[in-house]
């Protein structure tokens, strides 16, 4: 099982290098691809939360499952609000400070991803695969955005890629800690917590971006990919059960 955990977090961590593939595209083309990826990630995260994580948490019989779901939503809100803050306060901070804050926030976020992936595999192989897929789809648009943030913050392309990949490796640390300390606490409590995080990210960060699209044809495409993300998670459930 450790091999699957490490393989999953390494694949997810490699997504930190994806930005270089999109940075040379024209702005309109880049935006179209990014919105499709955001739509797919939204569906995958909602599908992962409602079709895999929460059913598994309820069936496991752990107490306070809905409390941990709410806790996940609140913790991710705090993480985004106070740590992963992407805007200068009243325009009075330096751009470089803004970029470094982004790196700190990413490190914490990726560390939690590693913990969650480890916890998911320890519950069942199906939940582990589903969680990895959901995180994978979410990481693509996020890492593209993070790469752009670092470039805007004054980093060179090479330096931005290096630091983005370095922060992604904290997922490996999180996975190892989650695996080797599994007997120190009930790691199953991380499952509803992760579901809350997925719901928060999809509902507060990803779907609001899709709402900005007003053209019916583009909205239809985005909705189709959102549904596709859910369908992928449904097929995973059917296939692995």
C-alpha positions in Angstrom: 0.0 0.0 0.0 2.9 2.4 0.7 4.0 2.0 -2.9 0.6 3.1 -4.2 0.6 6.0 -1.8 4.0 7.2 -2.8 3.3 6.7 -6.5 0.1 8.8 -6.2 1.7 11.7 -4.4 4.6 11.7 -6.8 2.3 11.9 -9.8 0.3 14.7 -8.1 3.5 16.5 -7.3 4.7 16.4 -10.9 1.7 18.5 -11.8 3.7 21.4 -10.4 5.6 21.4 -13.7 2.6 21.6 -15.9 2.6 25.4 -16.0 5.5 25.5 -18.5 3.2 23.7 -21.1 0.7 26.5 -21.1 2.7 29.7 -20.5 3.5 30.1 -24.3 -0.1 29.8 -25.4 -2.1 32.9 -26.6 -4.2 34.4 -23.8 -7.6 33.5 -25.3 -6.5 29.9 -25.9 -5.0 29.6 -22.4 -8.2 30.9 -20.8 -10.4 28.4 -22.7 -8.2 25.5 -21.7 -8.0 26.7 -18.1 -11.8 27.0 -17.8 -12.3 23.5 -19.1 -9.8 22.2 -16.6 -11.5 24.1 -13.8 -14.8 22.6 -14.8 -13.4 19.1 -14.8 -11.7 19.7 -11.4 -15.0 21.0 -9.9 -16.9 17.9 -11.0 -14.1 15.5 -9.8 -13.9 17.1 -6.4 -17.7 17.1 -5.9 -17.9 13.6 -7.1 -15.0 12.5 -4.9 -16.6 14.1 -1.9 -20.1 12.8 -2.3 -19.6 9.5 -4.1 -16.5 8.2 -2.4 -15.3 10.0 0.7 -18.6 10.7 2.6 -20.2 7.3 1.9 -17.0 5.7 3.2 -16.9 7.9 6.2 -20.6 7.1 7.1 -20.2 3.4 6.5 -17.1 3.3 8.7 -19.2 4.2 11.7 -16.9 6.9 13.0 -18.6 9.3 15.4 -19.1 12.9 14.5 -18.6 12.4 10.8 -20.6 15.5 9.8 -18.7 17.6 12.4 -15.4 16.6 10.6 -17.0 17.5 7.3 -17.8 21.0 8.6 -14.4 21.2 10.2 -12.8 20.5 6.8 -14.7 23.4 5.2 -13.7 25.7 8.0 -10.1 24.8 8.1 -9.7 25.2 4.3 -11.4 28.6 4.7 -8.9 29.6 7.3 -6.0 28.2 5.2 -7.1 30.3 2.2 -8.0 33.4 4.2 -5.0 33.8 6.4 -2.2 31.7 5.0 -2.7 31.3 1.2 -3.6 35.1 0.8 -3.0 36.1 -2.8 -3.5 39.8 -2.7 -1.5 42.7 -1.2 -3.3 44.3 1.7 -4.4 47.7 0.5 -1.7 47.6 -2.2 1.0 48.2 0.4 3.1 45.0 0.1 5.9 44.1 -2.2 5.3 41.7 -5.1 8.0 39.4 -3.9 6.4 39.1 -0.5 3.2 38.1 -2.2 5.0 35.4 -4.1 6.7 33.9 -1.1 3.4 33.9 0.9 1.9 31.9 -2.1 4.7 29.4 -1.7 4.1 29.0 2.1 0.4 28.5 1.4 1.1 25.9 -1.3 3.4 24.0 1.0 0.8 23.6 3.7 -1.9 22.8 1.1 0.2 20.1 -0.5 1.2 18.6 2.8 -2.5 18.2 3.7 -3.1 16.6 0.2 -0.4 14.1 1.1 -2.0 13.3 4.4 -5.4 12.9 2.8 -4.1 10.6 0.0 -2.4 8.4 2.6 -5.5 8.3 4.8 -7.7 7.4 1.8 -5.5 4.4 0.7 -5.5 3.1 4.3 -9.3 3.1 4.3 -9.5 1.3 1.0 -7.9 1.1 -2.4 -11.0 2.5 -4.1 -11.1 5.6 -1.9 -7.4 6.1 -2.4 -7.7 6.0 -6.2 -10.7 8.3 -6.2 -9.0 10.8 -3.9 -5.9 10.8 -6.0 -7.9 11.4 -9.2 -9.8 14.3 -7.5 -6.6 15.9 -6.2 -4.9 15.4 -9.6 -7.6 17.2 -11.6 -7.6 20.0 -9.1 -3.9 20.4 -9.1 -3.7 21.1 -12.9 -5.5 24.5 -12.9 -4.1 25.3 -9.4 -0.5 24.7 -10.4 -0.9 26.6 -13.7 -2.2 29.5 -11.6 0.6 29.2 -9.0 3.2 29.2 -11.8 1.7 32.4 -13.1 1.7 33.9 -9.6 5.4 33.3 -9.2 6.2 34.7 -12.6 4.2 37.8 -11.7 6.1 38.0 -8.5 9.4 38.4 -10.3 10.7 34.8 -10.5 12.3 33.5 -13.7 10.6 30.6 -15.4 13.3 28.2 -14.2 13.1 29.5 -10.6 9.3 29.5 -10.6 9.3 25.8 -11.8 11.9 24.8 -9.2 10.1 26.4 -6.2 6.7 25.3 -7.3 8.0 21.7 -7.6 9.7 22.1 -4.2 6.5 23.0 -2.5 4.7 20.2 -4.2 7.1 17.7 -2.6 5.6 18.5 0.8 2.8 16.2 -0.3 5.3 13.3 -0.1 6.2 14.3 3.4 2.5 14.5 4.3 1.9 11.0 2.8 4.8 9.5 4.7 3.8 11.0 8.0 0.2 9.9 7.5 1.3 6.3 6.7 3.8 5.8 9.5 1.8 7.6 12.2 -1.4 5.8 11.3 -1.4 3.9 14.6 -1.0 7.1 16.6 -4.5 8.5 15.7 -7.6 7.3 13.9 -6.7 8.4 10.4 -10.3 7.7 9.2 -11.3 11.0 10.6 -9.3 12.6 7.8 -11.8 11.2 5.2 -14.8 13.5 6.1 -12.3 16.3 6.7 -11.0 15.8 3.2 -14.6 15.8 1.8 -15.2 19.1 3.5 -12.0 20.5 1.9 -13.0 19.2 -1.6 -16.5 20.8 -1.2 -15.0 24.1 -0.1 -12.5 24.3 -2.9 -15.1 23.4 -5.6 -17.8 25.7 -4.1 -15.7 28.7 -3.2 -12.8 28.7 -5.6 -13.6 26.8 -8.8 -17.4 27.1 -9.5 -17.4 30.9 -8.9 -14.9 31.2 -11.7 -17.3 29.3 -14.0 -20.1 31.6 -13.1 -18.2 34.5 -14.8 -18.8 32.9 -18.2 -22.0 34.5 -19.7 -22.0 33.1 -23.3 -24.5 30.1 -23.5 -22.2 28.0 -25.7 -19.2 28.4 -23.4 -21.3 27.8 -20.4 -22.7 24.6 -21.9 -19.1 23.3 -22.6 -18.1 24.1 -19.0 -21.2 22.4 -17.6 -20.5 19.4 -19.7 -16.9 19.1 -18.4 -18.2 19.6 -14.8 -20.6 16.7 -15.3 -17.8 14.7 -16.9 -15.7 15.1 -13.8 -18.6 13.7 -11.7 -19.1 10.8 -14.2 -15.4 9.9 -14.0 -15.7 9.6 -10.2 -18.9 7.6 -10.6 -17.2 5.2 -13.0 -14.3 4.8 -10.6 -16.8 3.8 -7.9 -18.5 1.3 -10.2 -15.3 -0.1 -11.5 -13.5 -0.6 -8.1 -16.5 -1.8 -6.1 
